[in-house]
Amino acid sequence: MKGSNLTTEERRLLRSLLIDLIIFIVLIVPIIIFEFVIEPFHRGFFCSDETIRYPFHKNTITTAILAVIVVGVPAIIIIIVEFTLFHRRGRLQERILLFGFSVPTLLVECVKHALYFTFGGLLTFEATEVGKFTIGRLRPHFISVCQPQLLDGSTCDSPQNQYRYVEKYICLGNGFTLDDVQQSRLSFPSGHSSLSFFALVYMAIYLHYKVTWRGSQLTRHFLQFALVMLAWFTALSRVMDYWHHWSDVLFGGLLGVLMALITARYITKDFGMPRESQRVELPRQDTSTTLNEIIPTSPPYAYGCEDCGSVESLQQQNTGNSKHNHEQFCTKV
């Protein structure tokens, strides 16, 4: 930072950034605790439950692909849209002085939207983790991955355990890692669904308020549809791969959409009102003064008949502007 003297505005901005940084840390710490410290709730099951006896399949949408969908796609959209808007308005060379450094305004705008998006994403991730570790719902491939063994040494394949509700067991997990076994208890809600729907629905809202192209009225809506369909396919793949039940995907998607709407409406101030209400209203002028019109006297029916005398006196003062006589005025009354 150049120099040690900060203006009042810079001090206020620095204090706001430090508070925001603390909030981000507070949100990240519980996620780390959930992922590496806390064990999910150990839920019992029926050995005959067919909904948890599906085979184990690899992910169609892997963690790396999900990161591209949730982080990469929104980052590319924000950069392209903001660059285009600044270019159209002739503001690419615009810079602001921030803590003694000359910073491009385009960079500041991109970082601002990235912070809003990241904050909403952390809220979505946190809510998803709370649901997963609190409910501890078993995934459709739980039996295949856990390979539960009861305390008496029998398994779910034993005839006496066919309709037995099992609460105390150990997971053999032959051929799988400890992380695979733990993940088999984290079905509700779907994290892929909540994060993808949050990221892509938020971007659809972002495009709605940012993109205007007179060349085509449908381009923006097509892009919005493509984003939502990408989130939809991500959610469907979780059921297709036997990693989630349909209800896990449904509630995960609803959670993501809800968090996207809350973030766009109440956190990102640019999306707080409809497009039509953002138009600037020009101040109105007094046309009577502009056209050099003479303001007429009050309408004759504003007086009672007993005031016709006063009306007549007013009429005589404006004989050049009125053709009504005394009787006509009283008749109008």
Backbone hydrogen bonds, N-H to C=O, Kabsch-Sander energy under -0.5 kcal/mol:
donor,donor_aa,acceptor,acceptor_aa,energy
2,K,99,F,-0.8
3,G,1,M,-0.5
6,L,4,S,-0.6
11,R,7,T,-2.4
12,R,8,T,-2.1
13,L,9,E,-2.3
14,L,10,E,-2.7
15,R,11,R,-2.4
16,S,12,R,-2.1
17,L,13,L,-2.4
18,L,14,L,-2.2
19,I,15,R,-2.1
20,D,16,S,-2.4
21,L,17,L,-2.2
22,I,18,L,-2.1
23,I,19,I,-2.2
24,F,20,D,-2.3
25,I,21,L,-2.2
26,V,22,I,-2.5
27,L,23,I,-1.9
28,I,24,F,-2.0
29,V,25,I,-2.5
31,I,27,L,-0.8
32,I,28,I,-2.1
33,I,29,V,-2.3
34,F,30,P,-2.7
35,E,31,I,-2.2
36,F,32,I,-2.2
37,V,33,I,-2.3
38,I,33,I,-2.3
41,F,133,F,-1.4
43,R,41,F,-1.0
45,F,166,V,-2.0
47,C,164,R,-1.6
49,D,46,F,-1.8
50,E,48,S,-0.8
52,I,49,D,-1.2
53,R,50,E,-1.1
54,Y,140,P,-2.7
57,H,241,D,-0.6
62,T,60,T,-0.9
66,L,62,T,-2.6
67,A,63,T,-2.1
68,V,64,A,-1.7
69,I,65,I,-2.2
70,V,66,L,-3.0
71,V,67,A,-2.6
72,G,67,A,-1.4
73,V,68,V,-2.6
75,A,71,V,-1.9
76,I,72,G,-2.4
77,I,73,V,-2.3
78,I,74,P,-2.6
79,I,75,A,-2.2
80,I,76,I,-2.5
81,V,77,I,-2.7
82,E,78,I,-2.5
83,F,79,I,-2.3
84,T,80,I,-2.4
85,L,81,V,-2.4
86,F,82,E,-2.4
87,H,83,F,-2.3
88,R,84,T,-2.5
89,R,85,L,-1.6
90,G,87,H,-1.0
91,R,86,F,-3.1
94,E,91,R,-1.3
96,I,103,V,-2.9
98,L,96,I,-0.7
98,L,101,F,-3.4
101,F,98,L,-1.7
103,V,96,I,-3.2
103,V,101,F,-0.8
105,T,94,E,-2.2
108,V,104,P,-1.7
109,E,105,T,-2.3
110,C,106,L,-2.2
111,V,107,L,-2.5
112,K,108,V,-2.1
113,H,109,E,-2.0
114,A,110,C,-2.2
115,L,111,V,-2.3
116,Y,112,K,-2.0
117,F,113,H,-2.4
118,T,114,A,-2.6
119,F,115,L,-2.5
120,G,116,Y,-2.1
121,G,117,F,-2.3
122,L,118,T,-2.5
123,L,119,F,-2.0
124,T,120,G,-2.1
125,F,121,G,-2.6
126,E,122,L,-2.7
127,A,123,L,-2.3
128,T,124,T,-2.1
129,E,125,F,-2.5
130,V,126,E,-2.3
131,G,127,A,-1.8
132,K,128,T,-2.4
133,F,129,E,-2.5
134,T,130,V,-1.7
135,I,131,G,-2.3
136,G,132,K,-2.1
139,R,184,S,-2.7
141,H,242,Y,-0.6
142,F,139,R,-1.9
143,I,52,I,-2.3
145,V,141,H,-2.0
146,C,142,F,-3.3
147,Q,142,F,-0.5
147,Q,143,I,-1.6
149,Q,170,I,-2.7
150,L,154,S,-2.8
151,L,168,K,-0.7
153,G,150,L,-2.0
156,C,148,P,-0.6
158,S,155,T,-1.5
161,N,158,S,-1.5
162,Q,159,P,-1.5
164,R,161,N,-1.0
166,V,45,F,-3.4
166,V,164,R,-0.7
169,Y,167,E,-0.6
170,I,149,Q,-2.0
172,L,146,C,-0.9
172,L,147,Q,-1.4
172,L,170,I,-0.6
173,G,146,C,-1.9
176,F,173,G,-2.1
181,V,177,T,-1.8
182,Q,178,L,-2.3
183,Q,179,D,-2.6
184,S,180,D,-1.2
185,R,182,Q,-1.8
186,L,183,Q,-1.8
187,S,137,R,-2.1
190,S,248,D,-1.8
191,G,189,P,-0.5
194,S,190,S,-2.2
195,L,191,G,-2.4
196,S,192,H,-2.0
197,F,193,S,-2.4
198,F,194,S,-2.1
199,A,195,L,-2.6
200,L,196,S,-2.4
201,V,197,F,-2.0
202,Y,198,F,-2.2
203,M,199,A,-1.6
204,A,200,L,-1.8
205,I,201,V,-2.1
206,Y,202,Y,-2.5
207,L,203,M,-2.6
208,H,204,A,-1.7
209,Y,205,I,-1.6
210,K,206,Y,-1.4
211,V,207,L,-2.4
212,T,210,K,-0.5
216,S,213,W,-1.1
222,F,218,L,-2.4
223,L,219,T,-2.3
224,Q,220,R,-2.2
225,F,221,H,-2.3
226,A,222,F,-2.4
227,L,223,L,-2.1
228,V,224,Q,-2.2
229,M,225,F,-2.5
230,L,226,A,-1.8
231,A,227,L,-1.9
232,W,228,V,-2.4
233,F,229,M,-2.7
234,T,230,L,-2.0
235,A,231,A,-2.1
236,L,232,W,-2.5
237,S,233,F,-2.2
238,R,234,T,-0.7
238,R,235,A,-0.9
239,V,235,A,-0.8
239,V,236,L,-0.6
240,M,236,L,-2.3
241,D,237,S,-2.1
242,Y,239,V,-1.3
243,W,238,R,-2.3
244,H,238,R,-1.5
248,D,245,H,-0.5
249,V,245,H,-1.6
250,L,246,W,-2.3
251,F,247,S,-2.4
252,G,248,D,-2.0
253,G,249,V,-2.7
254,L,250,L,-2.3
255,L,251,F,-2.2
256,G,252,G,-2.2
257,V,253,G,-2.5
258,L,254,L,-2.5
259,M,255,L,-2.4
260,A,256,G,-2.0
261,L,257,V,-2.3
262,I,258,L,-2.4
263,T,259,M,-2.4
264,A,260,A,-2.4
265,R,261,L,-2.4
266,Y,262,I,-2.7
267,I,262,I,-0.7
267,I,263,T,-1.2
268,T,263,T,-2.7
269,K,267,I,-1.0
271,F,268,T,-1.7
272,G,269,K,-1.5
278,Q,275,R,-1.4
279,R,276,E,-1.1
282,L,280,V,-0.5
287,T,285,Q,-1.1
289,T,286,D,-0.6
290,T,286,D,-1.9
291,L,287,T,-2.7
292,N,289,T,-1.1
293,E,288,S,-2.7
295,I,293,E,-0.5
302,A,299,P,-1.9
303,Y,300,P,-1.5
307,D,304,G,-1.7
308,C,305,C,-1.7
311,V,307,D,-2.2
312,E,308,C,-2.5
313,S,309,G,-1.8
314,L,310,S,-2.0
315,Q,311,V,-2.6
316,Q,312,E,-2.2
317,Q,313,S,-1.1
318,N,314,L,-0.7
318,N,315,Q,-0.9
319,T,316,Q,-0.9
321,N,318,N,-1.5
322,S,318,N,-1.0
329,F,325,N,-1.9
330,C,326,H,-2.1
331,T,327,E,-2.3
332,K,328,Q,-2.1
333,V,329,F,-1.6
